[in-house]
Amino acid sequence: MVELVKLFISGFPLEITELELVQMVSPCGEVSAIKIIRDKATRKCKGYAFIEVANREAADNVIEALDGTRIGDRELTISIKEDELVRPAPVYKKVDRPTGLVKKKRPRRQI
């Protein structure tokens, strides 16, 4: 079983492509997937991305090698994105009404 680790990367130039980002990260660790987050309406980069690497060791190598690196006038920030805990859906119990209480309906208006 492969243990994929998701990294959060921000601070790269907004005009960077997925290929350029992978080429920058891949010498430090094998990249399995990449997703640059873009605005839905304009398709412009929002300035952050998620990259999945093969294991925790590769993730640590990427962080050690690239976190704080300056690209132009911007500084890369890289961190491991921890998975959020999935909360179970609440369970609702049916409440029984007392038998003597019956809700009366209002009469319909006649036209």
DSSP file (Angstrom, degrees, kcal/mol; ACC not computed):
  #  RESIDUE AA STRUCTURE BP1 BP2  ACC     N-H-->O    O-->H-N    N-H-->O    O-->H-N    TCO  KAPPA ALPHA  PHI   PSI    X-CA   Y-CA   Z-CA
    1    1 A M              0   0    0      0, 0.0     2,-0.4     0, 0.0     0, 0.0   0.000 360.0 360.0 360.0 132.4    0.0    0.0    0.0
    2    2 A V        -     0   0    0     53,-0.0     2,-1.0     1,-0.0    53,-0.1  -0.732 360.0-146.1 -90.2 130.3    1.3    3.4   -1.0
    3    3 A E        -     0   0    0     -2,-0.4     2,-0.3    51,-0.3    50,-0.0  -0.811  18.1-162.6 -97.5  97.8    1.2    6.1    1.7
    4    4 A L        -     0   0    0     -2,-1.0     2,-0.5    51,-0.1    50,-0.2  -0.621   1.2-157.4 -82.6 138.7    0.5    9.4   -0.2
    5    5 A V  E     -A   53   0A   0     48,-2.2    48,-2.5    -2,-0.3     2,-0.5  -0.972   9.1-140.9-118.6 129.0    1.3   12.6    1.7
    6    6 A K  E     -A   52   0A   0     -2,-0.5    75,-2.8    75,-0.4     2,-0.4  -0.766  15.6-161.6 -93.8 129.4   -0.5   15.8    0.6
    7    7 A L  E     -AB  51  80A   0     44,-3.6    44,-2.2    -2,-0.5     2,-0.5  -0.879  11.0-143.3-109.8 142.0    1.6   19.0    0.7
    8    8 A F  E     -AB  50  79A   0     71,-3.4    71,-2.0    -2,-0.4     2,-0.4  -0.919  22.1-173.1-101.2 124.1    0.2   22.6    0.7
    9    9 A I  E     +AB  49  78A   0     40,-2.8    40,-2.7    -2,-0.5     2,-0.3  -0.975  11.0 160.0-123.3 129.7    2.4   25.0   -1.4
   10   10 A S  E     +AB  48  77A   0     67,-2.4    67,-2.8    -2,-0.4    38,-0.2  -0.930  45.0  56.6-139.8 166.1    1.9   28.7   -1.6
   11   11 A G        +     0   0    0     36,-1.4    60,-0.3     1,-0.3    37,-0.1   0.532  68.4 131.3  91.7   7.6    3.9   31.7   -2.5
   12   12 A F  S    S-     0   0    0     35,-0.5    -1,-0.3     1,-0.1    63,-0.1  -0.533  71.0 -79.8 -87.1 161.4    4.9   30.7   -6.0
   13   13 A P    >   -     0   0    0      0, 0.0     3,-1.5     0, 0.0    -1,-0.1  -0.301  37.5-127.4 -59.6 143.0    4.4   33.1   -9.0
   14   14 A L  T 3  S+     0   0    0      1,-0.3    31,-0.4    -3,-0.1    33,-0.1   0.702 105.2  57.9 -67.8 -20.5    0.8   33.2  -10.2
   15   15 A E  T 3  S+     0   0    0     29,-0.1    -1,-0.3     2,-0.0     2,-0.1   0.367  78.8 120.6 -92.4   6.6    1.8   32.5  -13.8
   16   16 A I    <   -     0   0    0     -3,-1.5     2,-0.2     1,-0.1    29,-0.1  -0.382  54.8-138.2 -70.1 147.7    3.5   29.2  -13.0
   17   17 A T     >  -     0   0    0      1,-0.1     4,-2.1    -2,-0.1     5,-0.2  -0.581  22.9-108.7-101.7 167.6    2.2   26.0  -14.7
   18   18 A E  H  > S+     0   0    0      1,-0.2     4,-2.6     2,-0.2     5,-0.2   0.905 119.5  53.2 -59.5 -42.1    1.6   22.6  -13.2
   19   19 A L  H  > S+     0   0    0      1,-0.2     4,-2.5     2,-0.2    -1,-0.2   0.912 108.7  48.2 -62.4 -43.7    4.6   21.2  -15.2
   20   20 A E  H  > S+     0   0    0      2,-0.2     4,-1.5     1,-0.2    -1,-0.2   0.886 112.1  49.7 -64.6 -38.3    7.0   23.9  -13.9
   21   21 A L  H  X S+     0   0    0     -4,-2.1     4,-1.8     2,-0.2    -2,-0.2   0.909 111.8  47.7 -67.3 -41.6    5.8   23.3  -10.3
   22   22 A V  H  X S+     0   0    0     -4,-2.6     4,-3.1     1,-0.2    -2,-0.2   0.908 109.9  53.0 -65.0 -41.3    6.3   19.5  -10.7
   23   23 A Q  H  < S+     0   0    0     -4,-2.5    -1,-0.2     1,-0.2    -2,-0.2   0.828 109.9  49.3 -63.2 -31.1    9.8   20.0  -12.2
   24   24 A M  H  < S+     0   0    0     -4,-1.5    -1,-0.2    -5,-0.2    -2,-0.2   0.871 120.0  35.0 -73.5 -37.8   10.7   22.2   -9.2
   25   25 A V  H >X S+     0   0    0     -4,-1.8     3,-2.0     1,-0.2     4,-1.0   0.825  99.4  77.1 -87.6 -34.6    9.5   19.6   -6.6
   26   26 A S  T 3< S+     0   0    0     -4,-3.1     3,-0.2     1,-0.3    -1,-0.2   0.740  83.8  62.6 -58.8 -30.5   10.4   16.3   -8.3
   27   27 A P  T 34 S+     0   0    0      0, 0.0    -1,-0.3     0, 0.0    -2,-0.1   0.793 109.6  44.3 -63.0 -22.4   14.1   16.3   -7.6
   28   28 A C  T <4 S-     0   0    0     -3,-2.0     2,-0.3     1,-0.3    -2,-0.2   0.718 131.8 -11.7 -92.2 -23.3   13.2   16.2   -3.9
   29   29 A G  S  < S-     0   0    0     -4,-1.0     2,-0.3    -3,-0.2    -1,-0.3  -0.934  78.0 -86.4-174.7 150.2   10.5   13.6   -4.0
   30   30 A E        -     0   0    0     -2,-0.3    24,-1.5    -3,-0.1     2,-0.5  -0.491  41.7-141.5 -70.0 123.7    8.3   11.6   -6.5
   31   31 A V  E     +C   53   0A   0     -2,-0.3    22,-0.3    22,-0.2     3,-0.1  -0.746  23.1 176.7 -90.1 126.9    5.2   13.6   -7.3
   32   32 A S  E     -     0   0A   0     20,-3.5     2,-0.3    -2,-0.5    21,-0.2   0.795  67.1  -2.4 -96.5 -36.6    2.0   11.5   -7.6
   33   33 A A  E     -C   52   0A   0     19,-1.2    19,-2.6     2,-0.0    -1,-0.3  -0.990  57.2-163.1-154.4 155.9   -0.6   14.3   -8.2
   34   34 A I  E     -C   51   0A   0     -2,-0.3     2,-0.3    17,-0.2    17,-0.2  -0.997   5.0-178.0-143.7 145.3   -0.8   18.1   -8.5
   35   35 A K  E     -C   50   0A   0     15,-2.2    15,-2.3    -2,-0.3     2,-0.5  -0.854  10.2-161.2-146.7 107.2   -3.7   20.6   -8.3
   36   36 A I  E     -C   49   0A   0     -2,-0.3     2,-0.4    13,-0.2    13,-0.2  -0.787  27.4-127.1 -84.8 127.7   -3.1   24.3   -8.7
   37   37 A I  E     -     0   0A   0     11,-2.1     9,-2.6    -2,-0.5    10,-0.4  -0.634  33.8-177.4 -81.9 126.9   -6.2   26.1   -7.3
   38   38 A R  E     -C   45   0A   0     -2,-0.4     7,-0.2     7,-0.2     2,-0.2  -0.871  34.0 -96.9-124.7 155.5   -7.7   28.5   -9.7
   39   39 A D     >  -     0   0    0      5,-2.8     4,-2.0    -2,-0.3     5,-0.1  -0.519  31.5-137.2 -67.7 134.6  -10.6   31.0   -9.6
   40   40 A K  T  4 S+     0   0    0     -2,-0.2    -1,-0.1     1,-0.2    -2,-0.0   0.881  97.8  39.8 -64.8 -39.3  -13.7   29.4  -11.1
   41   41 A A  T  4 S+     0   0    0      1,-0.1    -1,-0.2     3,-0.1    -2,-0.0   0.933 130.2  23.4 -79.2 -46.4  -14.8   32.5  -13.1
   42   42 A T  T  4 S-     0   0    0      2,-0.1    -2,-0.2     3,-0.0    -1,-0.1   0.625  88.4-136.1 -98.0 -14.9  -11.5   33.8  -14.4
   43   43 A R     <  +     0   0    0     -4,-2.0     2,-0.3     1,-0.2    -3,-0.1   0.665  54.3 146.2  63.2  18.7   -9.3   30.6  -14.3
   44   44 A K        -     0   0    0      1,-0.1    -5,-2.8    -5,-0.1    -1,-0.2  -0.626  57.8 -99.5 -84.3 146.2   -6.5   32.7  -12.8
   45   45 A C  E     - C   0  38A   0    -31,-0.4    -7,-0.2    -2,-0.3    -1,-0.1  -0.375  20.8-151.3 -64.4 137.9   -4.3   31.1  -10.2
   46   46 A K  E     -     0   0A   0     -9,-2.6    -1,-0.1     2,-0.3    -8,-0.1   0.528  48.4-103.2 -88.6  -7.3   -5.1   31.9   -6.6
   47   47 A G  E    S+     0   0A   0    -10,-0.4   -36,-1.4     1,-0.3   -35,-0.5   0.569  89.4  80.0 100.3   9.5   -1.5   31.4   -5.5
   48   48 A Y  E     -A   10   0A   0    -11,-0.4   -11,-2.1   -38,-0.2    -2,-0.3  -0.981  47.9-178.7-145.6 161.3   -1.6   28.0   -3.9
   49   49 A A  E     -AC   9  36A   0    -40,-2.7   -40,-2.8    -2,-0.3     2,-0.4  -0.947  22.4-127.7-150.2 165.7   -1.6   24.3   -4.8
   50   50 A F  E     -AC   8  35A   0    -15,-2.3   -15,-2.2    -2,-0.3     2,-0.4  -0.985  23.2-174.1-120.7 133.6   -1.7   20.8   -3.4
   51   51 A I  E     -AC   7  34A   0    -44,-2.2   -44,-3.6    -2,-0.4     2,-0.5  -0.991  13.2-148.5-127.7 135.1    0.9   18.2   -4.4
   52   52 A E  E     -AC   6  33A   0    -19,-2.6   -20,-3.5    -2,-0.4   -19,-1.2  -0.902  16.8-169.2-102.7 129.9    0.8   14.5   -3.4
   53   53 A V  E     -AC   5  31A   0    -48,-2.5   -48,-2.2    -2,-0.5   -22,-0.2  -0.753  33.7-104.9-114.9 165.8    4.2   12.8   -2.9
   54   54 A A  S    S-     0   0    0    -24,-1.5   -51,-0.3    -2,-0.3     2,-0.3   0.832  87.4 -13.9 -63.1 -39.8    4.9    9.1   -2.5
   55   55 A N  S  > S-     0   0    0    -25,-0.1     4,-1.9   -51,-0.1   -50,-0.2  -0.910  72.0 -88.6-155.2 178.7    5.7    9.0    1.3
   56   56 A R  H  > S+     0   0    0     -2,-0.3     4,-2.6     1,-0.2     5,-0.2   0.852 120.7  56.4 -65.7 -36.2    6.5   11.0    4.4
   57   57 A E  H  > S+     0   0    0      2,-0.2     4,-2.1     1,-0.2    -1,-0.2   0.916 108.0  47.4 -62.9 -43.4   10.2   10.9    3.8
   58   58 A A  H  > S+     0   0    0      2,-0.2     4,-2.3     1,-0.2    -1,-0.2   0.893 111.1  52.2 -64.2 -39.6    9.7   12.5    0.3
   59   59 A A  H  X S+     0   0    0     -4,-1.9     4,-2.4     1,-0.2    -2,-0.2   0.922 109.4  48.7 -62.5 -44.2    7.4   15.1    1.9
   60   60 A D  H  X S+     0   0    0     -4,-2.6     4,-2.6     1,-0.2    -1,-0.2   0.884 110.4  52.1 -62.6 -38.5   10.1   16.0    4.5
   61   61 A N  H  X S+     0   0    0     -4,-2.1     4,-2.4     2,-0.2    -2,-0.2   0.910 110.0  48.4 -63.7 -42.8   12.7   16.2    1.8
   62   62 A V  H  X S+     0   0    0     -4,-2.3     4,-2.6     2,-0.2     5,-0.5   0.927 113.6  46.7 -63.6 -45.3   10.5   18.7   -0.2
   63   63 A I  H  X S+     0   0    0     -4,-2.4     4,-2.0     1,-0.2    -2,-0.2   0.931 114.1  47.3 -63.3 -45.6    9.9   20.8    2.8
   64   64 A E  H  < S+     0   0    0     -4,-2.6    -1,-0.2     1,-0.2    -2,-0.2   0.889 118.8  40.2 -63.3 -40.0   13.5   20.9    3.9
   65   65 A A  H  < S+     0   0    0     -4,-2.4    -2,-0.2    -5,-0.2    -1,-0.2   0.857 129.5  21.9 -79.9 -35.7   14.8   21.7    0.4
   66   66 A L  H >< S+     0   0    0     -4,-2.6     3,-2.2    -5,-0.2     2,-0.2   0.658  83.9 111.1-114.3 -17.9   12.2   24.2   -0.8
   67   67 A D  T 3< S+     0   0    0     -4,-2.0    10,-0.2    -5,-0.5     3,-0.1  -0.439  94.1  13.1 -64.4 124.5   10.4   25.8    2.2
   68   68 A G  T 3  S+     0   0    0      8,-2.3    -1,-0.3     1,-0.3     2,-0.2   0.381  90.6 144.9  91.1  -2.5   11.4   29.5    2.3
   69   69 A T    <   -     0   0    0     -3,-2.2     7,-3.1     6,-0.1     2,-0.5  -0.460  46.5-130.4 -68.8 137.8   13.0   29.5   -1.1
   70   70 A R  E     -D   75   0B   0      5,-0.2     2,-0.5    -2,-0.2     5,-0.2  -0.781  21.5-174.1 -93.7 132.1   12.6   32.8   -3.0
   71   71 A I  E >   -D   74   0B   0      3,-2.9     3,-1.8    -2,-0.5     2,-0.4  -0.945  68.8 -48.1-122.8 106.1   11.3   32.7   -6.5
   72   72 A G  T 3  S-     0   0    0     -2,-0.5   -60,-0.0     1,-0.3    -2,-0.0  -0.560 123.3 -22.8  66.9-125.1   11.4   36.2   -7.9
   73   73 A D  T 3  S+     0   0    0     -2,-0.4     2,-0.3    -3,-0.1    -1,-0.3   0.265 124.6  84.7 -99.9  11.0    9.9   38.5   -5.3
   74   74 A R  E <   -D   71   0B   0     -3,-1.8    -3,-2.9   -63,-0.0     2,-0.5  -0.809  66.2-140.4-116.2 155.3    7.9   35.7   -3.6
   75   75 A E  E     -D   70   0B   0     -2,-0.3    -5,-0.2    -5,-0.2     2,-0.1  -0.957  20.5-124.7-118.6 128.5    8.8   33.2   -1.0
   76   76 A L        -     0   0    0     -7,-3.1    -8,-2.3    -2,-0.5     2,-0.4  -0.438  19.8-165.4 -70.5 140.2    7.6   29.6   -1.1
   77   77 A T  E     +B   10   0A   0    -67,-2.8   -67,-2.4   -10,-0.2     2,-0.4  -0.995  10.7 179.7-125.0 122.9    5.7   28.2    1.9
   78   78 A I  E     +B    9   0A   0     -2,-0.4     2,-0.3   -69,-0.2   -69,-0.2  -0.987   7.6 157.8-128.6 132.5    5.4   24.4    2.0
   79   79 A S  E     -B    8   0A   0    -71,-2.0   -71,-3.4    -2,-0.4     2,-0.4  -0.976  44.1 -99.4-147.5 160.2    3.6   22.3    4.7
   80   80 A I  E     -B    7   0A   0     -2,-0.3     2,-0.8   -73,-0.2   -73,-0.2  -0.679  33.8-136.8 -81.5 130.3    2.1   18.9    5.1
   81   81 A K        -     0   0    0    -75,-2.8   -75,-0.4    -2,-0.4     2,-0.2  -0.798  17.9-146.9 -90.8 112.9   -1.7   19.1    4.9
   82   82 A E        -     0   0    0     -2,-0.8     2,-0.2     1,-0.1   -77,-0.0  -0.555  22.7-107.8 -77.8 142.6   -3.2   16.9    7.6
   83   83 A D        -     0   0    0     -2,-0.2     2,-0.2     1,-0.1    -1,-0.1  -0.473  33.4-119.3 -70.3 139.1   -6.4   15.1    6.8
   84   84 A E        -     0   0    0     -2,-0.2     2,-0.3     1,-0.1    -1,-0.1  -0.494  30.2-105.8 -75.7 148.2   -9.5   16.5    8.6
   85   85 A L        -     0   0    0     -2,-0.2     2,-0.7     1,-0.1    -1,-0.1  -0.579  30.4-130.4 -73.4 134.4  -11.3   14.2   10.9
   86   86 A V        -     0   0    0     -2,-0.3    -1,-0.1    -3,-0.0    -3,-0.0  -0.780  20.1-147.5 -89.5 119.6  -14.6   13.0    9.3
   87   87 A R        -     0   0    0     -2,-0.7     2,-0.1     1,-0.1    -1,-0.0  -0.673  18.7-115.9 -86.9 137.9  -17.4   13.5   11.8
   88   88 A P        -     0   0    0      0, 0.0     3,-0.1     0, 0.0    -1,-0.1  -0.393  37.7 -97.3 -69.3 151.7  -20.2   11.0   11.7
   89   89 A A        -     0   0    0      1,-0.1     2,-0.0    -2,-0.1     0, 0.0  -0.394  47.1-100.0 -66.0 144.0  -23.6   12.3   10.8
   90   90 A P        -     0   0    0      0, 0.0     2,-0.6     0, 0.0    -1,-0.1  -0.334  30.4-130.8 -66.5 148.3  -25.9   13.1   13.7
   91   91 A V        -     0   0    0     -3,-0.1     2,-0.4    -2,-0.0     0, 0.0  -0.892  19.2-156.2-102.7 122.2  -28.5   10.5   14.6
   92   92 A Y        -     0   0    0     -2,-0.6     2,-0.4     0, 0.0     0, 0.0  -0.828   5.4-147.3-101.0 135.7  -32.0   11.9   15.1
   93   93 A K        -     0   0    0     -2,-0.4     2,-0.3     1,-0.0    -2,-0.0  -0.797  20.8-114.0-102.0 143.3  -34.5   10.0   17.3
   94   94 A K        -     0   0    0     -2,-0.4     2,-0.5     1,-0.0    -1,-0.0  -0.579  27.8-145.4 -75.2 133.2  -38.2   10.1   16.6
   95   95 A V        -     0   0    0     -2,-0.3     2,-0.4     0, 0.0    -1,-0.0  -0.885   8.8-139.1-103.3 126.1  -40.1   11.8   19.4
   96   96 A D        -     0   0    0     -2,-0.5     3,-0.1     1,-0.0    -2,-0.0  -0.688  14.5-140.4 -85.2 134.0  -43.5   10.5   20.2
   97   97 A R        -     0   0    0     -2,-0.4     2,-0.0     1,-0.1    -1,-0.0  -0.613  32.6 -92.0 -87.6 151.9  -46.2   13.0   20.8
   98   98 A P    >   -     0   0    0      0, 0.0     3,-1.1     0, 0.0    -1,-0.1  -0.383  35.8-124.6 -60.3 143.5  -48.8   12.5   23.6
   99   99 A T  T 3  S+     0   0    0      1,-0.2    -2,-0.0    -3,-0.1     0, 0.0   0.752 103.6  60.8 -66.2 -26.3  -51.9   10.7   22.1
  100  100 A G  T 3  S+     0   0    0      1,-0.0     2,-0.7     2,-0.0    -1,-0.2   0.700  86.6  84.8 -76.8 -19.0  -54.4   13.3   23.3
  101  101 A L    <   +     0   0    0     -3,-1.1     2,-0.5     2,-0.0    -4,-0.1  -0.756  52.5 170.7 -92.2 116.9  -52.8   16.2   21.4
  102  102 A V        -     0   0    0     -2,-0.7     2,-0.4     0, 0.0    -3,-0.0  -0.992  32.2-128.0-124.4 127.6  -54.0   16.4   17.8
  103  103 A K        -     0   0    0     -2,-0.5     2,-0.3     1,-0.0    -2,-0.0  -0.613  25.0-137.1 -77.1 125.0  -53.1   19.4   15.7
  104  104 A K        -     0   0    0     -2,-0.4     2,-0.3     1,-0.0    -1,-0.0  -0.611  11.9-133.3 -85.0 142.0  -56.2   20.9   14.1
  105  105 A K        -     0   0    0     -2,-0.3     3,-0.0     1,-0.0    -1,-0.0  -0.687  20.5-116.6 -91.3 145.8  -56.1   22.0   10.5
  106  106 A R        -     0   0    0     -2,-0.3     2,-0.1     1,-0.1    -1,-0.0  -0.564  37.2-104.3 -76.6 144.9  -57.5   25.4    9.5
  107  107 A P        -     0   0    0      0, 0.0     2,-0.1     0, 0.0    -1,-0.1  -0.418  37.4-110.8 -68.8 145.1  -60.4   25.3    7.2
  108  108 A R        -     0   0    0     -2,-0.1     2,-0.4     1,-0.1    -3,-0.0  -0.444  32.6-107.5 -74.2 148.8  -59.7   26.1    3.5
  109  109 A R        -     0   0    0     -2,-0.1     2,-0.4     1,-0.0    -1,-0.1  -0.618  31.3-132.0 -78.5 132.6  -61.1   29.3    2.2
  110  110 A Q              0   0    0     -2,-0.4    -1,-0.0     1,-0.1     0, 0.0  -0.682 360.0 360.0 -87.2 136.1  -63.9   28.7   -0.3
  111  111 A I              0   0    0     -2,-0.4    -1,-0.1     0, 0.0    -2,-0.0   0.399 360.0 360.0-104.8 360.0  -63.7   30.6   -3.6
